[in-house]
Amino acid sequence: MRSYRRNLEPNRAERTDDVDTKVEILRRALREGNHELALGVASSIKDGLAGERMLYADPGPADVLSTDWRPLADLPQTWAEWAAGWALCQCLRVSEPIGQARQAEPVDLLVGLPFDQVLSPGRELRVARIDSDGPGINGPREVTSQVYGELRRGENWLVRLVFGADVPTSGESLFLIFCGNPAAEFPDYPSRIQVRGEEADLEIETPDYVAKLCGQNGQLESLTPKWHTGGMQLGSHGNGHGEPPNIDWAHDYMSVGPFQKMRVTNWAECPNFEVVRGPLCTIVRRFGFPHSPAHPLFTPSRLFMDLSYTFYAGVPYFMKNGHMEVTRDFCTLVARDDEWYFGGRPFDSTLWMDEEGHVHEGKPPDDKTDRVWGVGFFHGESRDSMFAIYLDHRLDGPAGPGPEGTSPAQLYHHVDITVDHSKPGSGPHAAVWCRPMLRDNAWLQTGAHLVQRNAYLLAPYPEREGATGLQLLRERLLRPVEVKVDERPAEALEDLSGGGRLSRQDVQPLARIGERPSDWPRKQALWEAMKDVIDDQYSEKNASLVDLGYIYDVRTRGNDVRVIMTMPHRGRPKYEFLARPLRSRLEQVPDVGSVVVEFTWEPAWTPNRLTDVGRHKMGLADESSDD
C-alpha cells in the first residue's frame, strides 16, 4: 500500500499543481462567486510562480562561460602553489577605456561554473589581483569579492560575482578567479558596508553616508552624509499625502481626469521584495503594480514597476534602476520616474546637466528643459550637495496613435526643479526635483518598456572643481572598465610571472585554515556523516540535509566543528528540530570535539541548492526506481 501511494506522485509534476491548473481553479472560483477560494488560490499562484522563477528564469548570457575555466596547473608553479586546494582558474583582463584611472570600481559579472566540479559557488569562488611592482615582480593577492544569485541551469551554475577593480589610466589590470575547492568555507571578508534591520526596514551604512529605507514600502526615507560635521540629514520632514514621509517619491502615474495617482509609495507593504547583502554591495529590489490612494477599491494592473537600489561599499554614489512594462493599452495624463523631496530647505541653489554631460548652475533655459540628463542641489555656503546623473532613459517597444484625445507616447528628458517648493497657504519649505517622463494624455501600448538607470551622488560640491568632478564621474559610469577572459596560453602567463617566481614572501596563500588540501579528508568525513541526517518531513524519500541543500558551510578549527545551516522557508523557523540530530551525528565522527550549529536566513534557500540526489528525491529528475 505504501509503495502504491508513493507511485501516485512519482515526480514534481504530480507533487505540485502548475500555474495553469491553479488559474483554472481561480476562474472556477470566480464563476461560482467563491471569493475566499479565489483569494487562497491567488496566493498559491504567486508561490508557484516564485518556484518556477527559481528553477527556470533565464539570467541572460554569461560573461565567463563554464567552459572557459582552465586547470590550476596552467598557472606558473608558484602561483599554483599559492592557490593550492582549488582545481580551476581563469585570468580576466580588466582595461580602462577613456583615460580615467579607476579605484575600487564595482565589477559585476555573470559567471558560469561546472556543476560537477563546484559544490557551492558562494564558498568556492575567489578573486585575486595580479600585483605588479616592476619587471619580474608579479604575484597574486586575494581581493574581497561577493557572490550572489546562485542558479543551477542544466549542468552549470550561473552566479553573479562582484569585486572592486583598481585600473591605471588607459591601462589594464589582471585578475585571477578560482573555483573547485570542496573544503572552501564562506570567506569572512572585512566589510565597509553595514546593513541593519529586517525586511524593508533597513539602514545601510557606507563610509560616505547612511541610507534609511521606509519599513512600509522600501523607498528611501532619509540620507545622512558622514562627511558632514553639522549632523545634516536629508529627509522630507513632513507627512506626505497620507503615505510615509520619504525623500524618493517616484514612481507613479496619474490617471486621465486626473482622478488619482497610482504610486509605489502607497504600498502598505512591498508586494515583492528582495535583498542581496554582502561585503561589497547591498541590492534592494521591489516589484509590483502601484497602488491607488483608495486601494483596493481601484486595482489597475496596467503599468508594472520593477525598482532597485544598489549601495556600494567603496564609492560615494548609489544606483537606482527602474523598469516599467505596459501590460495593457491605457492613457496616462502624466507619469514620473524620478522625484526627490528634501524638507527643511537644506539647499539654496540648483544644478543641471545637459546631454553632452556639462554641468550648469541655475535652472535650464526654456530650449533645454526637455533635454536634461542630470539634476541636483547645493548650498552656496556649506557646499553640501545631492546630484542625480541620468545614465539611461528610454522608451522601447510599440508606440503609436490611440483614441481621440490622447497623444502617442513620447519620452521626455524634462525635469522640474526648485529650492522654494511651497503649497497654497504656506511658504517655501522644501527643495524638489521631478522628472515627468510622460505627459499630454500619453497613449501607452501593451508591450512598451520604460527603462532608467540613475546614479546619485551625495558629496560636497567644491566651488572650483565641482562641475568638472560630476562630468568626470558621468564619463566613468557611462564607460565602465571592460572585462575580457584572457585566453592566452599557459606559457604567456609564465612570462607574466617573471619566470615563475612569487616575489613577495609575505603574501598569504589563498587557502585559509580549514581550506587546504590536507583539510579535505576530514571535512569529507563530516559531509558524509551529515548525509545520514534526514528531514523527516520527507521520511519516505530519505532526503538528507546535505542533498536538500540545507547545509551552507562546515568550518573546522582543530577538533572543533561549526556548521551553518538554513531552513527552506520561514514557515519552518524551528531549526533545532534538525540541528539536534545533526549535532549528535557529527559528535560520533572520530576526533571531533565540540560541535556548534548556527542558523541563518541569508541567503534564502532555493531549490537550486539541491544536489543531483536531492533533485532525484524531490522529483526534479526522472525516477526510474522507487526510493
C-alpha positions in Angstrom: 0.0 0.0 0.0 2.8 2.5 0.9 4.6 1.7 -2.4 1.4 2.3 -4.3 0.8 5.6 -2.5 4.3 6.8 -3.5 3.9 5.8 -7.1 0.8 8.1 -7.4 3.3 11.1 -7.2 6.5 9.9 -8.9 7.8 13.3 -9.9 7.4 17.0 -9.2 4.6 17.4 -11.8 2.4 15.1 -9.7 3.6 16.5 -6.3 2.5 20.1 -7.0 0.0 21.9 -9.2 1.2 24.0 -12.1 0.2 27.6 -12.6 -2.2 26.8 -15.5 -4.1 24.4 -13.2 -4.3 27.0 -10.5 -5.5 29.6 -12.9 -8.4 27.3 -13.9 -9.3 26.8 -10.2 -9.2 30.6 -9.9 -11.6 31.0 -12.9 -14.0 28.4 -11.5 -14.0 30.1 -8.0 -14.8 33.4 -9.6 -17.6 32.0 -11.7 -19.1 30.4 -8.6 -18.7 33.6 -6.5 -16.3 31.9 -4.1 -14.0 34.8 -3.4 -12.4 33.2 -0.4 -11.3 30.3 -2.5 -10.2 32.7 -5.2 -8.0 34.7 -2.8 -6.5 31.5 -1.5 -5.6 30.1 -4.9 -4.3 33.6 -6.0 -1.8 33.4 -3.1 -0.9 29.8 -4.2 -0.3 31.1 -7.8 2.2 33.6 -6.5 4.0 30.8 -4.6 4.0 28.6 -7.6 5.4 31.4 -9.8 8.2 32.0 -7.2 9.2 28.4 -7.5 9.1 28.4 -11.3 11.3 31.6 -11.3 13.9 29.9 -9.1 14.1 26.9 -11.3 13.7 28.2 -14.8 14.2 32.0 -15.1 16.9 32.9 -17.7 19.6 35.2 -16.2 21.0 36.1 -19.6 24.3 35.3 -21.3 27.3 34.7 -19.1 30.4 36.9 -19.1 32.5 33.9 -18.1 31.4 30.5 -19.5 31.6 27.3 -17.6 33.8 26.0 -20.4 36.2 28.9 -20.0 37.9 27.5 -16.9 41.4 26.1 -17.1 43.1 23.7 -14.7 45.2 25.2 -11.9 48.2 23.5 -13.4 48.1 26.1 -16.3 49.3 28.7 -13.8 53.0 29.3 -13.1 54.2 26.9 -10.5 54.5 29.3 -7.6 51.1 30.8 -8.4 49.5 27.3 -8.4 51.2 26.5 -5.1 49.8 29.8 -3.7 46.2 28.7 -4.8 46.6 25.0 -3.7 43.3 23.4 -3.0 41.5 25.0 -5.9 41.1 22.9 -9.1 40.1 25.5 -11.7 41.1 29.1 -12.6 40.8 31.8 -15.2 42.5 35.0 -15.9 40.5 38.2 -16.5 41.9 41.2 -18.3 40.3 44.5 -17.0 41.0 47.5 -19.1 40.4 51.3 -18.7 38.8 52.7 -21.9 38.7 56.5 -21.5 41.8 57.8 -19.8 40.5 58.0 -16.2 42.1 55.9 -13.5 39.7 53.7 -11.6 39.7 53.0 -7.9 37.6 50.2 -6.4 35.2 50.4 -9.4 32.5 47.8 -9.0 32.7 44.9 -11.5 29.6 42.7 -11.6 29.9 39.6 -13.8 27.6 36.7 -14.6 29.9 33.6 -14.2 29.2 30.1 -15.3 30.7 27.2 -13.3 30.7 23.4 -14.0 28.2 21.9 -11.6 30.2 18.6 -11.3 33.3 20.4 -10.0 31.8 23.1 -7.8 29.7 22.2 -4.7 28.9 25.7 -3.5 29.8 28.9 -5.6 29.4 31.1 -2.5 32.1 29.2 -0.7 34.4 28.4 -3.6 34.6 31.4 -5.9 37.6 33.6 -5.1 39.3 36.6 -6.8 42.9 37.6 -6.8 44.6 40.6 -8.4 48.0 40.1 -10.0 50.1 42.8 -8.4 53.0 44.2 -10.5 55.6 46.5 -9.0 58.1 46.2 -11.8 59.8 43.8 -14.2 59.7 40.3 -12.8 57.9 41.3 -9.7 54.5 39.8 -10.0 52.2 37.8 -7.9 48.5 37.2 -7.0 46.9 38.7 -4.0 43.3 37.9 -2.9 40.8 40.8 -3.1 37.4 41.0 -1.5 34.6 39.5 -3.6 30.9 38.9 -3.3 28.8 36.1 -4.8 25.0 36.2 -5.1 22.1 35.0 -7.2 23.2 31.3 -7.4 21.2 29.4 -10.1 21.6 25.9 -11.5 20.8 25.5 -15.1 21.4 22.0 -16.5 25.0 21.0 -15.7 26.1 24.5 -14.9 26.0 27.0 -12.1 25.3 30.7 -13.0 26.1 33.2 -10.4 26.8 36.9 -10.0 30.4 37.8 -9.0 31.3 41.3 -7.7 34.7 42.7 -7.0 36.4 46.1 -6.9 38.9 46.9 -9.7 41.8 49.3 -9.5 42.9 50.1 -13.0 45.5 52.7 -14.1 44.8 55.4 -16.7 44.3 53.9 -20.2 45.9 50.7 -18.8 44.8 47.3 -17.6 44.9 45.1 -14.6 44.9 41.3 -14.4 42.7 39.3 -12.1 42.6 35.5 -11.4 39.3 33.8 -10.4 39.3 30.4 -8.8 36.7 27.7 -8.2 36.5 24.0 -7.4 37.6 23.6 -3.7 35.2 21.4 -1.7 37.0 22.3 1.5 36.4 26.0 1.0 34.5 28.0 3.6 32.5 31.2 3.2 35.2 33.9 3.3 34.8 36.3 6.3 35.9 39.4 4.5 36.0 42.7 6.3 33.3 45.0 5.0 32.9 48.7 4.7 29.1 48.4 4.3 26.8 47.5 7.2 23.1 46.6 6.9 20.8 46.7 9.9 17.2 45.7 10.1 14.9 43.2 8.5 12.5 43.0 5.5 12.2 46.5 4.0 13.0 48.4 7.3 16.7 48.6 6.5 19.5 51.0 7.4 22.5 50.8 5.0 25.8 52.4 6.2 28.7 53.0 3.9 31.9 55.1 4.5 30.2 58.0 2.8 26.5 58.0 4.0 23.8 56.3 5.9 20.6 55.4 3.9 17.4 54.7 5.8 14.6 52.8 3.9 11.0 53.0 4.8 9.8 49.8 6.5 6.4 50.0 4.8 7.3 50.4 1.1 11.1 50.2 0.8 11.5 53.8 -0.5 14.4 55.9 0.6 13.3 57.7 3.8 16.5 59.7 4.6 20.1 60.1 3.7 22.8 61.2 6.2 26.2 62.2 4.9 29.0 61.0 7.1 31.4 63.7 5.9 29.1 66.5 7.3 30.2 67.7 10.7 27.0 69.5 11.5 24.8 66.5 11.6 22.9 67.1 8.4 20.2 64.7 7.5 18.2 64.8 4.2 14.6 63.9 5.0 11.2 65.0 3.9 10.3 66.3 7.4 6.6 66.1 6.6 3.6 63.9 6.3 3.3 63.5 2.6 -0.2 62.8 1.3 -1.0 60.2 3.8 2.0 58.0 2.8 5.1 57.7 4.9 7.4 60.7 4.5 10.0 59.6 2.0 12.6 61.6 0.1 12.3 59.4 -3.0 8.7 59.7 -4.3 8.9 58.0 -7.7 7.5 56.0 -9.4 3.9 57.0 -10.2 1.4 57.8 -12.9 -1.8 59.9 -12.9 -5.0 58.6 -14.5 -6.9 60.6 -17.0 -9.0 63.2 -15.4 -6.9 63.5 -13.3 -8.7 61.2 -10.9 -5.9 59.5 -8.9 -2.2 58.9 -8.6 -1.1 55.3 -8.7 2.1 55.3 -6.5 4.6 52.8 -5.2 4.6 55.0 -2.0 1.0 53.8 -1.5 2.1 50.2 -0.9 1.1 49.1 2.5 3.9 46.5 2.1 6.1 45.7 -0.7 4.3 43.2 -3.0 7.6 41.6 -3.9 10.8 42.4 -2.1 14.4 41.0 -2.3 17.6 42.0 -0.6 21.2 41.0 -1.5 23.7 41.5 1.3 27.4 41.2 1.2 30.8 42.8 1.9 30.8 45.0 -1.3 27.2 45.9 -2.1 23.6 45.8 -0.9 20.9 45.5 -3.5 17.3 46.2 -2.6 14.7 45.2 -5.2 10.9 45.7 -5.2 8.4 45.0 -8.0 4.7 45.0 -8.5 1.9 47.3 -9.6 1.5 50.7 -7.9 -1.5 51.2 -5.6 -4.4 53.7 -5.7 -5.0 56.1 -2.8 -8.2 54.1 -2.3 -6.7 50.6 -2.7 -8.2 48.0 -3.1 -11.3 49.8 -4.5 -9.2 50.5 -7.6 -6.5 48.0 -8.5 -5.5 48.5 -12.2 -2.7 46.3 -13.4 -1.6 48.4 -16.3 2.0 49.6 -15.6 4.3 47.0 -13.9 7.2 48.6 -11.9 10.5 46.9 -11.1 12.8 49.1 -9.0 16.1 48.5 -7.3 18.7 50.4 -5.3 22.3 49.4 -5.2 24.5 50.7 -2.5 28.3 50.1 -2.7 31.0 50.0 -0.1 33.8 51.7 -1.9 32.2 54.5 -3.9 30.3 57.6 -2.8 27.3 57.2 -5.1 24.4 54.7 -5.2 22.4 53.5 -8.1 18.7 53.2 -8.9 17.4 51.1 -11.8 13.8 51.2 -12.9 12.0 49.1 -15.5 8.3 49.7 -16.2 6.3 47.4 -18.5 2.9 48.3 -20.0 0.6 45.3 -19.6 -2.5 46.7 -21.4 -3.2 49.7 -23.5 -4.1 52.7 -21.5 -3.8 56.5 -21.3 -2.0 58.4 -18.6 -2.1 62.2 -18.0 1.4 62.2 -16.6 3.9 59.7 -15.3 7.1 60.3 -13.2 10.1 58.2 -12.8 12.4 60.4 -10.6 11.1 62.7 -7.9 13.0 63.7 -4.8 11.8 65.9 -1.9 14.1 67.4 0.7 12.3 69.2 3.5 13.8 72.0 5.7 15.4 73.8 2.8 18.9 72.2 3.1 19.9 73.7 -0.3 19.7 77.2 -1.9 21.0 76.6 -5.4 20.2 74.3 -8.3 22.3 72.3 -10.8 21.6 70.6 -14.1 23.5 68.6 -16.7 23.0 68.8 -20.4 23.0 65.9 -22.9 26.8 66.4 -23.5 27.4 66.0 -19.8 28.3 69.6 -19.0 27.1 70.8 -15.6 25.4 74.3 -15.2 24.3 76.2 -12.1 20.8 77.6 -12.0 17.8 76.3 -13.9 17.9 75.0 -17.5 16.7 77.6 -20.1 13.5 77.0 -21.9 15.1 75.5 -25.0 16.9 72.9 -22.8 14.2 71.9 -20.4 13.4 68.7 -22.3 17.0 67.6 -22.7 18.2 67.4 -19.0 20.4 64.4 -18.2 21.3 65.3 -14.6 19.9 67.5 -11.8 20.7 68.4 -8.3 21.1 71.0 -5.5 23.8 72.5 -3.5 24.2 75.1 -0.7 26.2 78.1 -1.6 27.9 78.4 1.8 28.3 74.9 3.1 28.7 73.4 -0.4 26.5 70.4 0.6 25.0 68.8 -2.5 22.9 66.0 -3.9 23.1 65.2 -7.6 21.4 62.7 -9.9 23.1 61.6 -13.1 20.8 60.0 -15.7 22.7 57.3 -17.5 19.9 55.6 -19.4 16.4 56.8 -20.1 14.4 55.3 -22.9 11.0 54.1 -24.2 11.2 50.8 -26.1 8.5 48.8 -27.9 5.3 49.7 -29.6 4.2 53.4 -29.7 1.5 54.9 -31.9 -1.7 56.8 -32.0 -4.5 56.0 -29.6 -8.1 57.1 -29.2 -9.2 60.6 -29.8 -8.0 62.9 -27.0 -4.7 61.0 -26.5 -1.3 61.6 -27.9 1.3 58.9 -28.9 3.6 58.1 -26.0 6.8 60.2 -26.2 9.6 60.1 -23.6 10.7 63.5 -22.2 14.0 64.1 -20.6 12.4 67.0 -18.7 13.0 68.0 -15.1 11.1 70.5 -12.9 13.4 71.8 -10.2 13.0 74.3 -7.3 14.6 75.0 -4.0 11.5 77.0 -2.9 8.7 74.4 -3.2 5.5 75.6 -1.5 1.9 74.8 -1.2 -1.1 77.2 -1.2 -1.3 78.9 2.2 2.3 78.1 3.2 5.7 79.5 2.4 8.7 77.7 0.8 9.6 74.6 2.7 11.5 72.1 0.5 13.8 71.5 -2.4 12.2 69.3 -5.0 13.1 68.0 -8.4 10.7 65.9 -10.5 11.0 64.2 -13.9 7.6 63.8 -15.7 8.8 61.5 -18.5 5.3 61.1 -20.0 2.6 63.7 -20.3 -0.2 65.1 -22.5 -2.5 62.1 -22.1 0.1 59.7 -23.4 -1.3 56.6 -25.0 0.7 53.6 -23.9 0.5 50.3 -25.8 0.9 46.8 -24.5 4.5 45.6 -24.5 6.1 49.0 -24.2 9.0 49.3 -21.8 10.3 52.3 -19.9 13.9 51.9 -18.7 16.0 54.1 -16.5 19.4 53.9 -14.8 20.4 56.7 -12.4 23.4 57.4 -10.2 23.0 59.6 -7.1 26.0 61.4 -5.5 25.8 62.8 -2.0 29.0 64.7 -1.6 30.4 68.3 -1.2 30.2 70.4 -4.3 33.6 72.3 -4.5 33.3 75.8 -5.9 36.1 75.4 -8.4 36.1 71.8 -9.4 32.6 70.6 -8.5 31.2 70.7 -12.1 34.2 69.0 -13.5 34.0 66.2 -10.9 30.4 65.5 -11.8 31.3 65.4 -15.5 34.2 63.0 -15.0 32.0 60.7 -12.8 29.4 60.6 -15.6 32.0 59.6 -18.1 33.3 56.8 -15.9 29.8 55.5 -15.3 28.9 55.5 -19.0 32.2 53.8 -19.8 33.0 51.4 -17.1 36.1 49.2 -17.1 36.0 46.4 -19.8 36.4 42.8 -18.7 37.6 40.0 -21.0 38.6 36.4 -20.4 42.3 36.2 -21.1 42.7 33.3 -23.5 46.5 33.4 -23.7 48.2 30.0 -23.3 49.9 28.9 -20.1 53.3 29.9 -21.5 52.2 33.6 -21.7 51.1 33.5 -18.0 54.5 32.1 -17.2 56.1 35.1 -18.8 53.9 37.4 -16.7 55.1 35.7 -13.5 58.7 36.7 -14.1 59.9 33.2 -14.6 57.5 31.6 -12.1 58.8 33.4 -9.0 56.4 34.7 -6.4 58.3 37.8 -5.4 56.6 38.6 -2.1 57.2 36.2 0.7 54.6 37.9 2.9 51.6 37.1 0.6 49.2 34.9 2.4 48.1 31.7 0.5 44.6 31.6 -0.9 43.5 28.8 1.3 42.8 29.6 4.9 43.0 27.2 7.8 40.4 24.5 7.1 40.5 25.0 3.3 43.9 23.4 2.5 44.1 20.1 0.5 45.2 18.4 3.8 41.9 19.5 5.4 39.6 17.9 2.9 39.7 14.3 4.0 38.5 15.3 7.5 35.9 17.6 6.1 34.7 15.0 3.6 34.1 12.7 6.6 31.9 15.4 8.2 29.9 15.9 5.0 29.4 12.2 4.6 28.2 11.9 8.2 25.7 14.7 7.7 24.1 12.7 4.8 22.8 10.4 7.5 20.6 13.1 8.9 17.3 13.4 7.1 14.4 15.9 7.1 11.7 13.5 8.3 9.1 15.6 6.5 10.3 13.6 3.5 10.9 10.4 5.5 9.8 8.1 2.8 12.3 9.6 0.4 15.1 9.5 3.0 16.2 13.0 1.9 19.3 14.2 3.8 20.0 17.7 4.9 23.1 17.8 2.6 21.1 16.7 -0.5 18.3 19.1 0.3 20.9 21.9 0.4 20.2 23.0 4.0 23.9 22.9 4.9 25.7 26.1 3.9 29.1 25.8 5.5 31.3 23.5 7.6 34.2 25.1 9.4 36.9 23.2 11.3 39.4 24.6 13.7 41.4 21.8 15.4 38.9 19.3 16.7 36.0 21.9 16.8 33.4 22.0 14.1 31.0 24.8 13.3 28.1 24.2 10.8 26.0 26.9 9.3 22.5 25.7 8.1 19.2 27.1 6.9 15.6 26.0 6.6 13.7 26.0 3.3 11.3 28.8 4.2 10.2 31.0 7.1 7.2 28.8 7.8 9.7 26.4 9.4 11.8 28.6 11.7 12.5 26.0 14.4 15.8 24.7 13.0 16.7 22.9 16.3 14.3 20.3 15.1 17.0 19.3 12.7 20.1 20.8 14.4 19.9 18.3 17.4 20.2 15.1 15.3 22.8 16.9 13.1 24.9 17.8 16.1 24.5 14.3 17.6 25.7 12.6 14.3 28.8 14.8 14.0 29.8 14.2 17.6 30.1 10.5 16.6 32.8 11.2 13.9 36.3 10.3 15.2 38.4 13.2 16.6 35.5 15.6 16.7 35.4 17.8 19.8 32.7 20.5 20.2 30.0 20.9 17.5 28.2 24.2 17.1 25.3 24.5 14.7 24.4 28.1 13.7 21.3 29.2 11.7 20.9 31.8 9.0 18.2 33.0 6.6 20.9 34.7 4.4 21.0 33.9 1.6 17.5 32.4 1.4 17.3 28.7 0.4 16.2 27.9 -3.1 15.7 24.6 -5.0 18.9 25.4 -6.9 20.8 24.2 -3.8 19.6 20.6 -4.3 22.2 18.1 -5.2 21.6 15.6 -8.0 20.5 13.1 -5.4 18.2 15.7 -3.9 16.7 16.6 -7.2 16.0 13.0 -7.9 14.3 12.5 -4.5 12.2 15.7 -4.9 11.1 14.6 -8.4 13.0 17.1 -10.4 14.7 14.3 -12.4 13.2 11.2 -13.9 12.8 8.5 -11.3 13.5 5.1 -12.7 13.1 3.2 -9.5 11.3 3.6 -6.1 13.5 5.0 -3.3 
